[in-house]
């Protein structure tokens, strides 16, 4: 069993930055970040392998978001720069066996943290 707790969400102006963190207790997993806006499907944002060597990003966030992990601290972070109003959503971290974009590949999910980007 893996417990995931996200933190770091909040309100930021367009063009600003936020850093999300996910505390993961239990197991050695690949980790992903997803987001879900009201009335929309949950979508992939970024993922990282257990070793940290493999990372993948949604095209919409490449060059602006960076995923990283510290296995000694059991944390996975998502640095988000140049945020856009359309990126307002609840952001979730997830644990699975592979760092992929398919949300069905992830076995464990956190409760989410709200990110609101004002225009």
C-alpha positions as semicolon CSV with decimal commas, in nm:
position;residue;x (nm);y (nm);z (nm)
1;X;0,000;0,000;0,000
2;X;0,125;0,347;-0,090
3;X;0,004;0,670;0,064
4;X;0,043;0,987;-0,138
5;X;-0,007;1,339;-0,007
6;X;0,022;1,643;-0,232
7;X;0,104;1,994;-0,118
8;X;0,205;2,329;-0,262
9;X;-0,106;2,426;-0,452
10;X;-0,252;2,773;-0,435
11;X;-0,342;3,087;-0,623
12;X;-0,092;3,240;-0,864
13;X;-0,110;3,500;-1,137
14;X;-0,063;3,406;-1,500
15;X;0,306;3,383;-1,578
16;X;0,390;3,292;-1,222
17;X;0,537;2,976;-1,070
18;X;0,439;2,711;-0,820
19;X;0,614;2,406;-0,688
20;X;0,404;2,104;-0,599
21;X;0,532;1,826;-0,379
22;X;0,409;1,471;-0,327
23;X;0,506;1,278;-0,018
24;X;0,504;0,906;-0,093
25;X;0,510;0,647;0,183
26;X;0,577;0,285;0,091
27;X;0,726;0,103;-0,210
28;X;0,951;0,183;-0,504
29;X;0,736;0,322;-0,782
30;X;0,739;0,535;-1,089
31;X;0,550;0,856;-1,019
32;X;0,326;1,074;-1,227
33;X;0,149;1,406;-1,203
34;X;-0,193;1,451;-1,354
35;X;-0,446;1,732;-1,346
36;X;-0,819;1,762;-1,378
37;X;-1,011;2,079;-1,452
38;X;-1,385;2,105;-1,381
39;X;-1,586;1,915;-1,640
40;X;-1,277;1,771;-1,806
41;X;-1,097;1,440;-1,810
42;X;-0,796;1,385;-1,590
43;X;-0,491;1,447;-1,805
44;X;-0,126;1,356;-1,789
45;X;0,126;1,623;-1,695
46;X;0,460;1,454;-1,621
47;X;0,612;1,129;-1,500
48;X;0,942;1,005;-1,364
49;X;1,090;0,660;-1,317
50;X;1,201;0,524;-0,981
51;X;1,565;0,594;-1,070
52;X;1,485;0,941;-1,196
53;X;1,660;0,876;-1,526
54;X;1,344;0,856;-1,732
55;X;1,112;1,155;-1,744
56;X;0,825;1,234;-1,971
57;X;0,604;1,539;-2,015
58;X;0,284;1,636;-2,185
59;X;0,359;1,848;-2,491
60;X;0,167;2,137;-2,340
61;X;0,406;2,169;-2,045
62;X;0,743;2,085;-2,200
63;X;0,997;2,352;-2,129
64;X;0,790;2,503;-1,847
65;X;0,739;2,218;-1,598
66;X;1,005;2,000;-1,439
67;X;0,946;1,679;-1,247
68;X;1,205;1,559;-0,997
69;X;1,230;1,317;-0,707
70;X;1,431;1,264;-0,392
71;X;1,410;0,899;-0,294
72;X;1,588;0,961;0,035
73;X;1,303;1,192;0,134
74;X;1,032;0,997;-0,051
75;X;0,917;1,306;-0,235
76;X;0,834;1,390;-0,595
77;X;0,814;1,754;-0,697
78;X;0,664;1,936;-0,991
79;X;0,811;2,278;-1,062
80;X;0,565;2,475;-1,273
81;X;0,674;2,795;-1,444
82;X;0,497;3,042;-1,671
83;X;0,159;2,916;-1,562
84;X;-0,149;2,984;-1,773
85;X;-0,509;3,038;-1,660
86;X;-0,619;2,729;-1,852
87;X;-0,393;2,523;-1,627
88;X;-0,624;2,583;-1,333
89;X;-0,706;2,236;-1,204
90;X;-0,671;1,991;-0,922
91;X;-0,328;1,835;-0,951
92;X;-0,279;1,473;-0,847
93;X;0,027;1,262;-0,796
94;X;0,013;0,892;-0,868
95;X;0,231;0,585;-0,823
96;X;0,270;0,300;-1,069
97;X;0,512;0,056;-1,225
98;X;0,607;0,267;-1,529
99;X;0,648;0,643;-1,592
100;X;0,382;0,663;-1,861
101;X;0,102;0,896;-1,964
102;X;-0,179;0,643;-1,930
103;X;-0,357;0,709;-1,600
104;X;-0,487;0,353;-1,594
105;X;-0,127;0,233;-1,542
106;X;-0,116;0,397;-1,200
107;X;-0,227;0,205;-0,894
108;X;-0,227;0,469;-0,622
109;X;-0,345;0,827;-0,617
110;X;-0,328;1,120;-0,381
111;X;-0,621;1,342;-0,289
112;X;-0,506;1,628;-0,506
113;X;-0,410;1,989;-0,455
114;X;-0,585;2,286;-0,612
115;X;-0,391;2,513;-0,845
116;X;-0,564;2,831;-0,956
117;X;-0,405;3,059;-1,213
118;X;-0,564;3,402;-1,238
119;X;-0,554;3,609;-1,555
